[in-house]
Amino acid sequence: MTSVANDNDIVAASFKHGTSALTNGTLTTPYNFYLFGNPIAHSMAPLLHGTLFADHSIPWTYSLFESLDTPAFVKLLKAPDCIGSAVTMPHKITFMSQVDELTEEGAMIGSINTVFVRLHPETKQRRYIGTNTDSIGVREAFLQNCPGVLEMSRGKPALVIGGGGACRSSVYALWKWLGASKVYLTNRIKSEVDDVIKGFKEAGFPGELQWIGSVEEAKALETPALIVGTIPDFPPKEEGELVCRAITEEFLGREEKGAMLEMCYHPKPVTALYKLAEAAGWKLVDGTQAMIHQGIAQQMLWREVKLEGFKLEHTQTVMREELERRWTK
């Protein structure tokens, strides 16, 4: 288990990869940022980043680059008017080879969602650094919404439900910053979790990961202090889905309670899993919080500023209103 970092460490740590790319006029000069992925027409990222830029009167723009054309995106990324961008599926893994260096988060998790620029300390040439702020989103969702969460989570196991990319980001956040002694993993398909465990092991991850495949196995284990749900909001039907739900209910139903982050917020953040945990007496955090904080972490790296410099309440209001508009369409 490592020590828990504060929210500003990602900015300080970023200078391990080079010096600042900003000048006195950068925040008043129009720059372009992009989200590279496909399909991404539904993304709320332009609204999130546009709101953050406007709140601080920064004339930067963030737009979608919906494409599978990596060379075309690299050309945009390396243009003089661009000092960072975001990457999403299906490029989170493949684009790792296009950057000059990876942060610890990006290397350990095995995928990136953010590119930021630092300068070579001697040549002053741009260096493009890949990182994963989804893990920061998980961390801050808990830290900002669950007072005293570190006292509850340090030295205790945690649980991640699911086996995809969000699972990997959650595992890293729970171990690195939230002090989990070990991370339980349950999922409808064991092979997906096997791949997660293998990927972390190959990356040199020193934490303990444990697959749970039955309710009987769960009953013999200590209650997790934190749970992260990373699966779609569909009723369980197949055997693997039913077992995964039963394992989750076994932990939720115990006398000892903790906090759960439900990463799924589409089409609505109050999912069936969210309702189960809430009814069982657990502290709930919805996935919009992780979504907002991963975007803020991106801007922390691009703008080289602290979390306290953002108008968090206004951003949350804007995003909540947009989500509600989409729900009622």
CORLINQUI-V200105 format. One record per helix or strand of 2 or more residues. SS is the DSSP state (H for helix, E for strand). FROM is the first residue (numbers start at 1). TO is the last residue. If there is no record, write none. Layout:
SS_FROM_TO + SS_FROM_TO
//
This chain:
H_9_17 + H_26_28 + E_32_37 + H_45_55 + E_61_66 + H_70_77 + E_84_87 + H_94_98 + E_101_102 + H_104_109 + E_114_119 + E_126_131 + H_134_145 + H_149_153 + E_158_161 + H_165_176 + E_183_186 + H_190_202 + E_209_211 + H_215_219 + E_226_229 + H_239_252 + E_259_262 + H_272_279 + E_283_286 + H_287_303 + H_307_309 + H_312_327
//
